[in-house]
Amino acid sequence: MVGLTRAFLHAGAASVLCPECKVADDSTAALVDRFYIHYREGDDKDVALQKAMREMRIGKTVEGEVLRLPDDLGEWKPD
């Protein structure tokens, strides 16, 4: 993982979001989707990630609405 992260940084990426543990594909895709929603709304990367992680844990958006994932990811499950 360090090599891949380093390769992105050497290629010119300003930063890299990289997990330090094994993760499931669907849940990671959902987390990254929520992260980018907040990041595009103007949150800093750390704040956007914090909001996305909280939403995934509780199943609700920051605004209190039921969490809806992209159609190809299926329904949110607390597992």
N, CA, C and O atoms as CSV, one atom per row, in Angstrom:
chain,resi,resn,atom,element,x,y,z
A,1,MET,N,N,0.831,-1.192,0.000
A,1,MET,CA,C,0.000,0.000,0.000
A,1,MET,C,C,0.874,1.253,0.000
A,1,MET,O,O,0.525,2.252,-0.630
A,2,VAL,N,N,1.982,1.207,0.688
A,2,VAL,CA,C,2.876,2.363,0.732
A,2,VAL,C,C,3.388,2.678,-0.659
A,2,VAL,O,O,3.484,3.847,-1.033
A,3,GLY,N,N,3.722,1.641,-1.438
A,3,GLY,CA,C,4.223,1.860,-2.787
A,3,GLY,C,C,3.210,2.533,-3.688
A,3,GLY,O,O,3.557,3.436,-4.450
A,4,LEU,N,N,1.959,2.101,-3.608
A,4,LEU,CA,C,0.911,2.689,-4.427
A,4,LEU,C,C,0.659,4.140,-4.020
A,4,LEU,O,O,0.510,5.013,-4.876
A,5,THR,N,N,0.611,4.392,-2.724
A,5,THR,CA,C,0.435,5.758,-2.227
A,5,THR,C,C,1.579,6.648,-2.692
A,5,THR,O,O,1.358,7.759,-3.174
A,6,ARG,N,N,2.778,6.162,-2.548
A,6,ARG,CA,C,3.957,6.916,-2.970
A,6,ARG,C,C,3.927,7.192,-4.472
A,6,ARG,O,O,4.313,8.276,-4.909
A,7,ALA,N,N,3.475,6.226,-5.259
A,7,ALA,CA,C,3.397,6.406,-6.709
A,7,ALA,C,C,2.435,7.542,-7.071
A,7,ALA,O,O,2.738,8.356,-7.944
A,8,PHE,N,N,1.291,7.597,-6.411
A,8,PHE,CA,C,0.345,8.688,-6.670
A,8,PHE,C,C,0.941,10.043,-6.308
A,8,PHE,O,O,0.780,11.015,-7.046
A,9,LEU,N,N,1.624,10.104,-5.182
A,9,LEU,CA,C,2.226,11.366,-4.752
A,9,LEU,C,C,3.339,11.802,-5.697
A,9,LEU,O,O,3.459,12.987,-6.010
A,10,HIS,N,N,4.151,10.857,-6.152
A,10,HIS,CA,C,5.212,11.192,-7.112
A,10,HIS,C,C,4.634,11.608,-8.458
A,10,HIS,O,O,5.252,12.380,-9.192
A,11,ALA,N,N,3.452,11.099,-8.782
A,11,ALA,CA,C,2.808,11.448,-10.048
A,11,ALA,C,C,2.156,12.826,-9.995
A,11,ALA,O,O,1.680,13.329,-11.013
A,12,GLY,N,N,2.134,13.443,-8.797
A,12,GLY,CA,C,1.615,14.797,-8.700
A,12,GLY,C,C,0.341,14.971,-7.895
A,12,GLY,O,O,-0.169,16.086,-7.793
A,13,ALA,N,N,-0.187,13.895,-7.319
A,13,ALA,CA,C,-1.396,14.029,-6.501
A,13,ALA,C,C,-1.066,14.866,-5.262
A,13,ALA,O,O,-0.024,14.677,-4.635
A,14,ALA,N,N,-1.959,15.785,-4.919
A,14,ALA,CA,C,-1.742,16.636,-3.751
A,14,ALA,C,C,-1.898,15.847,-2.453
A,14,ALA,O,O,-1.232,16.144,-1.461
A,15,SER,N,N,-2.781,14.838,-2.455
A,15,SER,CA,C,-2.977,13.993,-1.285
A,15,SER,C,C,-3.619,12.684,-1.734
A,15,SER,O,O,-4.140,12.580,-2.844
A,16,VAL,N,N,-3.569,11.688,-0.850
A,16,VAL,CA,C,-4.106,10.369,-1.158
A,16,VAL,C,C,-4.901,9.883,0.044
A,16,VAL,O,O,-4.411,9.937,1.172
A,17,LEU,N,N,-6.120,9.411,-0.183
A,17,LEU,CA,C,-6.944,8.817,0.857
A,17,LEU,C,C,-6.786,7.312,0.728
A,17,LEU,O,O,-7.216,6.721,-0.263
A,18,CYS,N,N,-6.169,6.690,1.726
A,18,CYS,CA,C,-5.815,5.277,1.632
A,18,CYS,C,C,-6.115,4.580,2.957
A,18,CYS,O,O,-5.654,5.031,4.005
A,19,PRO,N,N,-6.889,3.471,2.927
A,19,PRO,CA,C,-7.168,2.749,4.168
A,19,PRO,C,C,-5.934,2.002,4.661
A,19,PRO,O,O,-5.066,1.624,3.874
A,20,GLU,N,N,-5.872,1.797,5.959
A,20,GLU,CA,C,-4.755,1.062,6.546
A,20,GLU,C,C,-5.148,-0.364,6.917
A,20,GLU,O,O,-4.358,-1.092,7.519
A,21,CYS,N,N,-6.359,-0.761,6.561
A,21,CYS,CA,C,-6.811,-2.103,6.891
A,21,CYS,C,C,-7.639,-2.650,5.732
A,21,CYS,O,O,-7.996,-1.912,4.813
A,22,LYS,N,N,-7.939,-3.931,5.779
A,22,LYS,CA,C,-8.749,-4.568,4.747
A,22,LYS,C,C,-10.178,-4.034,4.850
A,22,LYS,O,O,-10.735,-3.948,5.945
A,23,VAL,N,N,-10.768,-3.675,3.706
A,23,VAL,CA,C,-12.129,-3.139,3.692
A,23,VAL,C,C,-12.947,-3.841,2.619
A,23,VAL,O,O,-12.404,-4.340,1.633
A,24,ALA,N,N,-14.265,-3.874,2.823
A,24,ALA,CA,C,-15.174,-4.457,1.835
A,24,ALA,C,C,-15.406,-3.466,0.696
A,24,ALA,O,O,-15.476,-2.259,0.928
A,25,ASP,N,N,-15.524,-3.965,-0.517
A,25,ASP,CA,C,-15.658,-3.104,-1.686
A,25,ASP,C,C,-16.902,-2.218,-1.643
A,25,ASP,O,O,-16.805,-1.015,-1.884
A,26,ASP,N,N,-18.075,-2.793,-1.339
A,26,ASP,CA,C,-19.323,-2.011,-1.352
A,26,ASP,C,C,-19.329,-0.925,-0.292
A,26,ASP,O,O,-19.720,0.210,-0.565
A,27,SER,N,N,-18.898,-1.265,0.913
A,27,SER,CA,C,-18.911,-0.258,1.971
A,27,SER,C,C,-17.891,0.840,1.700
A,27,SER,O,O,-18.132,2.005,2.013
A,28,THR,N,N,-16.763,0.476,1.125
A,28,THR,CA,C,-15.758,1.485,0.777
A,28,THR,C,C,-16.279,2.405,-0.307
A,28,THR,O,O,-16.082,3.619,-0.238
A,29,ALA,N,N,-16.946,1.838,-1.316
A,29,ALA,CA,C,-17.524,2.652,-2.388
A,29,ALA,C,C,-18.556,3.623,-1.826
A,29,ALA,O,O,-18.604,4.782,-2.236
A,30,ALA,N,N,-19.379,3.157,-0.892
A,30,ALA,CA,C,-20.387,4.021,-0.283
A,30,ALA,C,C,-19.726,5.131,0.534
A,30,ALA,O,O,-20.150,6.285,0.470
A,31,LEU,N,N,-18.701,4.789,1.294
A,31,LEU,CA,C,-17.988,5.785,2.094
A,31,LEU,C,C,-17.356,6.849,1.203
A,31,LEU,O,O,-17.475,8.043,1.480
A,32,VAL,N,N,-16.691,6.427,0.146
A,32,VAL,CA,C,-16.038,7.371,-0.760
A,32,VAL,C,C,-17.070,8.244,-1.466
A,32,VAL,O,O,-16.831,9.432,-1.681
A,33,ASP,N,N,-18.212,7.668,-1.826
A,33,ASP,CA,C,-19.294,8.447,-2.444
A,33,ASP,C,C,-19.744,9.563,-1.510
A,33,ASP,O,O,-19.864,10.715,-1.929
A,34,ARG,N,N,-19.995,9.228,-0.243
A,34,ARG,CA,C,-20.429,10.231,0.734
A,34,ARG,C,C,-19.317,11.253,0.986
A,34,ARG,O,O,-19.592,12.444,1.133
A,35,PHE,N,N,-18.064,10.792,1.035
A,35,PHE,CA,C,-16.928,11.696,1.217
A,35,PHE,C,C,-16.910,12.756,0.121
A,35,PHE,O,O,-16.797,13.947,0.408
A,36,TYR,N,N,-17.022,12.322,-1.134
A,36,TYR,CA,C,-16.955,13.279,-2.243
A,36,TYR,C,C,-18.149,14.218,-2.274
A,36,TYR,O,O,-18.014,15.358,-2.718
A,37,ILE,N,N,-19.302,13.779,-1.822
A,37,ILE,CA,C,-20.459,14.682,-1.726
A,37,ILE,C,C,-20.118,15.848,-0.803
A,37,ILE,O,O,-20.352,17.007,-1.146
A,38,HIS,N,N,-19.569,15.539,0.365
A,38,HIS,CA,C,-19.223,16.601,1.322
A,38,HIS,C,C,-18.051,17.443,0.834
A,38,HIS,O,O,-18.028,18.659,1.023
A,39,TYR,N,N,-17.080,16.788,0.206
A,39,TYR,CA,C,-15.897,17.510,-0.288
A,39,TYR,C,C,-16.297,18.493,-1.388
A,39,TYR,O,O,-15.811,19.623,-1.415
A,40,ARG,N,N,-17.174,18.072,-2.290
A,40,ARG,CA,C,-17.637,18.970,-3.358
A,40,ARG,C,C,-18.482,20.119,-2.811
A,40,ARG,O,O,-18.571,21.179,-3.430
A,41,GLU,N,N,-19.102,19.905,-1.649
A,41,GLU,CA,C,-19.889,20.974,-1.026
A,41,GLU,C,C,-19.008,21.991,-0.316
A,41,GLU,O,O,-19.511,22.983,0.210
A,42,GLY,N,N,-17.690,21.755,-0.293
A,42,GLY,CA,C,-16.781,22.738,0.266
A,42,GLY,C,C,-16.111,22.374,1.572
A,42,GLY,O,O,-15.313,23.155,2.089
A,43,ASP,N,N,-16.416,21.199,2.124
A,43,ASP,CA,C,-15.748,20.790,3.363
A,43,ASP,C,C,-14.293,20.440,3.084
A,43,ASP,O,O,-13.961,19.957,2.001
A,44,ASP,N,N,-13.424,20.685,4.067
A,44,ASP,CA,C,-12.047,20.224,3.973
A,44,ASP,C,C,-12.051,18.696,3.951
A,44,ASP,O,O,-13.026,18.072,4.368
A,45,LYS,N,N,-10.967,18.094,3.468
A,45,LYS,CA,C,-10.909,16.635,3.347
A,45,LYS,C,C,-11.150,15.928,4.672
A,45,LYS,O,O,-11.888,14.943,4.723
A,46,ASP,N,N,-10.541,16.416,5.737
A,46,ASP,CA,C,-10.712,15.743,7.018
A,46,ASP,C,C,-12.145,15.835,7.527
A,46,ASP,O,O,-12.661,14.875,8.099
A,47,VAL,N,N,-12.780,16.962,7.327
A,47,VAL,CA,C,-14.167,17.145,7.760
A,47,VAL,C,C,-15.102,16.303,6.899
A,47,VAL,O,O,-16.033,15.683,7.412
A,48,ALA,N,N,-14.855,16.280,5.592
A,48,ALA,CA,C,-15.688,15.489,4.679
A,48,ALA,C,C,-15.604,14.007,5.044
A,48,ALA,O,O,-16.620,13.312,5.042
A,49,LEU,N,N,-14.409,13.521,5.356
A,49,LEU,CA,C,-14.251,12.121,5.730
A,49,LEU,C,C,-14.929,11.834,7.065
A,49,LEU,O,O,-15.564,10.791,7.226
A,50,GLN,N,N,-14.801,12.739,8.009
A,50,GLN,CA,C,-15.446,12.559,9.311
A,50,GLN,C,C,-16.966,12.479,9.151
A,50,GLN,O,O,-17.606,11.613,9.749
A,51,LYS,N,N,-17.543,13.370,8.355
A,51,LYS,CA,C,-18.989,13.349,8.128
A,51,LYS,C,C,-19.421,12.057,7.448
A,51,LYS,O,O,-20.422,11.455,7.837
A,52,ALA,N,N,-18.672,11.629,6.437
A,52,ALA,CA,C,-19.010,10.405,5.712
A,52,ALA,C,C,-18.952,9.194,6.640
A,52,ALA,O,O,-19.829,8.333,6.585
A,53,MET,N,N,-17.940,9.121,7.480
A,53,MET,CA,C,-17.814,8.003,8.413
A,53,MET,C,C,-18.970,7.981,9.405
A,53,MET,O,O,-19.509,6.920,9.720
A,54,ARG,N,N,-19.342,9.148,9.889
A,54,ARG,CA,C,-20.459,9.218,10.838
A,54,ARG,C,C,-21.761,8.777,10.170
A,54,ARG,O,O,-22.549,8.034,10.755
A,55,GLU,N,N,-21.973,9.240,8.953
A,55,GLU,CA,C,-23.186,8.854,8.225
A,55,GLU,C,C,-23.253,7.344,8.020
A,55,GLU,O,O,-24.319,6.746,8.167
A,56,MET,N,N,-22.141,6.733,7.688
A,56,MET,CA,C,-22.119,5.295,7.470
A,56,MET,C,C,-22.398,4.527,8.763
A,56,MET,O,O,-23.023,3.467,8.738
A,57,ARG,N,N,-21.936,5.061,9.880
A,57,ARG,CA,C,-22.169,4.389,11.164
A,57,ARG,C,C,-23.635,4.438,11.577
A,57,ARG,O,O,-24.179,3.441,12.051
A,58,ILE,N,N,-24.283,5.598,11.399
A,58,ILE,CA,C,-25.644,5.754,11.919
A,58,ILE,C,C,-26.738,5.577,10.872
A,58,ILE,O,O,-27.905,5.417,11.231
A,59,GLY,N,N,-26.390,5.603,9.587
A,59,GLY,CA,C,-27.381,5.390,8.540
A,59,GLY,C,C,-28.211,6.612,8.210
A,59,GLY,O,O,-29.266,6.506,7.584
A,60,LYS,N,N,-27.735,7.773,8.631
A,60,LYS,CA,C,-28.437,9.020,8.326
A,60,LYS,C,C,-27.443,10.053,7.833
A,60,LYS,O,O,-26.271,10.029,8.206
A,61,THR,N,N,-27.920,10.966,6.988
A,61,THR,CA,C,-27.067,12.039,6.516
A,61,THR,C,C,-26.854,13.046,7.633
A,61,THR,O,O,-27.513,12.983,8.671
A,62,VAL,N,N,-25.943,13.961,7.419
A,62,VAL,CA,C,-25.673,15.008,8.401
A,62,VAL,C,C,-26.941,15.812,8.676
A,62,VAL,O,O,-27.147,16.305,9.784
A,63,GLU,N,N,-27.789,15.938,7.650
A,63,GLU,CA,C,-29.036,16.694,7.786
A,63,GLU,C,C,-30.130,15.893,8.496
A,63,GLU,O,O,-31.202,16.433,8.769
A,64,GLY,N,N,-29.878,14.608,8.802
A,64,GLY,CA,C,-30.843,13.782,9.518
A,64,GLY,C,C,-31.724,12.933,8.625
A,64,GLY,O,O,-32.615,12.247,9.126
A,65,GLU,N,N,-31.507,12.957,7.319
A,65,GLU,CA,C,-32.302,12.147,6.395
A,65,GLU,C,C,-31.752,10.726,6.352
A,65,GLU,O,O,-30.576,10.499,6.635
A,66,VAL,N,N,-32.610,9.774,5.998
A,66,VAL,CA,C,-32.175,8.388,5.868
A,66,VAL,C,C,-31.112,8.316,4.771
A,66,VAL,O,O,-31.286,8.882,3.692
A,67,LEU,N,N,-30.033,7.629,5.048
A,67,LEU,CA,C,-28.918,7.525,4.112
A,67,LEU,C,C,-29.341,6.750,2.875
A,67,LEU,O,O,-29.819,5.620,2.975
A,68,ARG,N,N,-29.167,7.352,1.724
A,68,ARG,CA,C,-29.439,6.691,0.446
A,68,ARG,C,C,-28.129,6.571,-0.304
A,68,ARG,O,O,-27.414,7.556,-0.489
A,69,LEU,N,N,-27.822,5.366,-0.731
A,69,LEU,CA,C,-26.600,5.110,-1.462
A,69,LEU,C,C,-26.902,5.076,-2.960
A,69,LEU,O,O,-28.061,4.937,-3.350
A,70,PRO,N,N,-25.885,5.200,-3.795
A,70,PRO,CA,C,-26.113,5.065,-5.238
A,70,PRO,C,C,-26.774,3.727,-5.556
A,70,PRO,O,O,-26.521,2.736,-4.871
A,71,ASP,N,N,-27.610,3.690,-6.578
A,71,ASP,CA,C,-28.388,2.491,-6.905
A,71,ASP,C,C,-27.543,1.233,-7.053
A,71,ASP,O,O,-27.967,0.154,-6.640
A,72,ASP,N,N,-26.368,1.356,-7.629
A,72,ASP,CA,C,-25.543,0.169,-7.848
A,72,ASP,C,C,-24.919,-0.389,-6.561
A,72,ASP,O,O,-24.315,-1.462,-6.584
A,73,LEU,N,N,-25.060,0.328,-5.447
A,73,LEU,CA,C,-24.508,-0.133,-4.176
A,73,LEU,C,C,-25.542,-0.793,-3.279
A,73,LEU,O,O,-25.196,-1.338,-2.232
A,74,GLY,N,N,-26.792,-0.751,-3.673
A,74,GLY,CA,C,-27.839,-1.373,-2.868
A,74,GLY,C,C,-28.245,-0.497,-1.691
A,74,GLY,O,O,-27.900,0.684,-1.636
A,75,GLU,N,N,-28.972,-1.078,-0.758
A,75,GLU,CA,C,-29.457,-0.337,0.408
A,75,GLU,C,C,-28.396,-0.307,1.496
A,75,GLU,O,O,-27.558,-1.204,1.589
A,76,TRP,N,N,-28.443,0.736,2.319
A,76,TRP,CA,C,-27.527,0.853,3.439
A,76,TRP,C,C,-27.896,-0.184,4.471
A,76,TRP,O,O,-29.072,-0.384,4.774
A,77,LYS,N,N,-26.874,-0.851,5.018
A,77,LYS,CA,C,-27.079,-1.835,6.085
A,77,LYS,C,C,-26.132,-1.498,7.214
A,77,LYS,O,O,-24.969,-1.188,6.956
A,78,PRO,N,N,-26.582,-1.545,8.450
A,78,PRO,CA,C,-25.727,-1.174,9.576
A,78,PRO,C,C,-24.533,-2.103,9.767
A,78,PRO,O,O,-23.632,-1.788,10.545
A,79,ASP,N,N,-24.507,-3.235,9.080
A,79,ASP,CA,C,-23.374,-4.164,9.200
A,79,ASP,C,C,-22.176,-3.604,8.489
A,79,ASP,O,O,-21.118,-4.233,8.472
